[in-house]
């Protein structure tokens, strides 16, 4: 599944009160020399291959619903799809199988960290109670 991103921004000639408010807040916080224009980002998960026809369909959706083309511009781009947690977990399992000795050390370190965290939580609970 591919991710298509639609970035929507106010046209340059359109006032941007939210951007001006953020610009002022940044200046008050010591971040001088920055000017902000605030927009919107839409992430669309697209099933199947992203073809030119599919991108044209996304552009039509942006023109129809995602952007007010009278006062906003938009940009459509394809981003790599994020890996799912299951895929990350599978990759970690495969890495661990390849590195058996490192895996055993990692398990020992994790167990020691868990014991330390449990002791710390118990101490905090006793202090609070």
Buried (B, 14 or more C-beta within 10 A) or exposed (E): EBBBBBBBBBEEEEEBEEBBEBBEEBEEEEEEEEEBBBBEEBEBEBEEEBEEEBBEEBBEBBEEEBBEEEEBBBEBEBEEEEEEEEEEEEEEEEEBEEEEEEBEEEEEEEEEEEEEEEEEEEEEEEEEE
